[in-house]
């Protein structure tokens, strides 16, 4: 058999036994740490889960220290097509480092990708947390009845919102929340505040990442609108957080 393919369709020359992994994606860092923590030897500064992760730090997702990663002698580097820059990944490949790239825009796609990267990439058995997450989301299938029409800002100065084909958008859709900008040609369009209000959302979902919206920073811009402050990790991370994300998000979306 040939080398396995990552989510982009590229062959990844994974060694017969993977012993050293560097993750450039916070979601994947948490996924590997929860499945086989001894594999991780490096992660980005933004990899905050698990809180006690003790590995070498290789700077950020957009500016990784390529030389430091190579010096860690990883058998595999985990990356994401959206979060990481292709020039950095190309430099790792040029140095002979296998790079596995995920590309995720739906809940079901996240589960399929996680199974492949953990099994075919890292050589692991399917972890119990992944099976638990699949069961949790099976209770919230696609095509859920719409209970709210929402705008989902992810940044301000300038204002940006969730647009088309995003994992977070699919997460919300499966919980009955329709994204008013889901048909926008851009995935993360810049929409002025008056444009967001003009879309007439009956719910504004404010996550705490990438921009850290709080009770004192964000809601005041949408007077008269129902506000849901949510954990960005529940909305955008694909990994162990998916086990409890549906119940946590539903509570926040309901105002609890």
N, C-alpha and C positions, 0 to 999 in steps of 0.2 A: 504494500500500500504506500501511496505517496504521502507527502506532508499534509497535515490538516489545513483547512482554509479558515481564515477569520471572517468576521462579519462583512468585510469589504470584498471578499472573494480572493484575497491574496493568500498564497501558500505560506505557511509559517514553519520553518524547519526546527520543530521542537525536538529536543533530545529525548532519548528513550526514557530517561528519568529526570524530571525537573526537581532540582534541589534548591535553587536560588531564584527568587522572583523579585522584581522591582515593579511597583505599581505607580502609575502616573495619574490615577483616577481615584478619588476618594471613595466612590461607591465600590470599586473593585478591591481597593485596599481592605475595606471592611469585610467584603465577601470572602477574600482569601484568609484574612485573619480569623474569621469565625469558622473556617473550614479546616485550615491547616496552618496555624500561626507560624510554625517553624520555617515555612517556605519564604516568608517575606524577609528581605534584607535591606530594602529601601522603599521609601515612599515620599510623596511631596509634602511640603509644609502645610498644605490644605487638607491633608489626610488626618482628620481629627477623631476618627473612630476606628478601633476602640481607643478609649482615652489613655490607656496604659501602653499603647503601642511603642515599642522600643526598638527602632530601626534607624538606619542612616537616613537623613533627610536630604533630598536632592533638589531643593528650591520648589518653584511653583509648577502648575500645570502648563502655563503658557511660556515659561522661561526655565525649563529644567536644566540642571547642570549636567550636560551630556558627558563630559569627561568624568565626573564623579560617578555617574551611572555605569559607565564602561569599567571604571576601576573596581566596582563591586562584583564584577564578573558574573552577571546574571545569566541564568539559562533562558530566561524569558522576561520581557518587559511587557506590561499590560498598559494599553492606551485606549483612547476613545477618539473617534473621528471628529467629534464636536469640541471636546475639551482640550485636545493637544494639537500642536502645530506639525504639519507634515515635514517641514525642514528638519525639525528635531528628530523625528522618527526616522527620516532618511539617513541622518548622520549616524544613528544607532545601528541601522541595518548595514551601512557601509563599513562599520567597525566589526561586523560579524555577529551582532546581537539580534536574536530573533525577537520580533515585535508582533504582538497580537492586538489587533485593533477592533474594538467593538463599535457598533453603530446602532443605536437603540432609539425608537420613537413610539413604541407601544408597550403596554404591560406584558402582553403575550410575547412580544419580541424580546423583552428583557429576560423573561424566564428561559426562552430558547437560547439566548446568547449566554446567559449565566451557566446553563447546563453544559454548553459546548466549551466555554473558556475554562471552566473548572475541570471537566473531564478530559477533553482533547488537548487543551492547553497545559493544564497543571497536572494531569494524570490522577485526579482525585475521584472518589466516589461521590455520588450526589448527596450533598449534606442535608441533614434533617431540617435545618432552617429553611432551605429552599423548598422542600416539599411542604412545609408549614405555610410558607408564603403563597405557594400555588393554591393551597386549600383556602386560604383567607380571601384571595382575589376571585376564586371560583364562585364565591357568594355574590360577587359584583360583576357579572358578565358585561360584555359590550352590548350596546343598545339599551342601556338603562333609561327609564323614563326621566325626562328633563324636569327638574324641580327648581332650577335657578339658571338665569342667564348672567354670566359673569365676565368681568374684565379682570385680568391677572397681571398687574404690573410686576416687573422684576427689577426695575431700575428707575431712578429719577435723576434729573439733571444730566442728560435728558431722560424724559419718560420713555420707557420701553415696556412692551407687554408680550405675553405669550401669543405666538401666531400659529402658523400651520404645522402639522406633523411633529408635535413634540410629545415626549414621554409624559410630561406633567399635564399636558392637555388631555391625553388619553386617561391618565389617572383620574382627573376630575370628571371626565365624561362617564366613566364607569361608576361614579358616585352620584350621577344625576346632574352634574354641573356643566352646562354648555358654554364653551369659550366663544365670546362674541367676535373674536378676531381670528377664529380658526380658518377662515377662508382667505386671510391676507396672504399675498404672495411671499412674504418674508416669514421666517420662523420666529424671529424676535424683532418685530417692527418698532421703529421709533414713532410713537403716537403722542402728539402734544396733549397736555392735560385736558384741554377743552374738547379734543377729539375723543378721548376716553369717555368723558362725561356725555358727549353727544351720542355715543353708542347706546346710552340709556341702560346701563347694567343695573339689575336689581340686587346684585351682589358684587362686591369688590374683594378679591382674594389677595392678601398681602403676605408673601412668605418672608422669612428672615434671612434668606440668601437667594441670589448673590447680593442683592441690596438688603441691608438689615432694616426692614420695616418694623416699627414697634407701635405701641399704643400712642406714643407721642410723636411719631414721625411717619406720616402717611395718611391715616384716617381723616385728618383735618382737611385734606384736599377733596374729600368726597362727602360733603355734608348731605344728610338726608338719605344716604345709601347704606345698606347693610354691609358691614365689614366683617371679614373673617381673617384673623391673624393666624397663620399656620407655620409650622416648622418646614423650612425649605427641604430638609432631609426627607420628610415624609412625601413631599411633592416631587422631588427630582432625583433622589438616590434610588438606585436599583441594587438591592442587596438585602442583608438581614433586616433592615428597617421596614421592608415590605411586609413582614409578618404582622406588625401592629399598625402599619400606616392607614389601612382602611378605617379602622375604628377610631383612631386618633383624629384623622381628617374629618370624618363624619361629625364628631363632637364639635370640632372647631367650626365647621361649616354651618352647624346648627346654632352656633353662638354660645356653646358651652366651653 
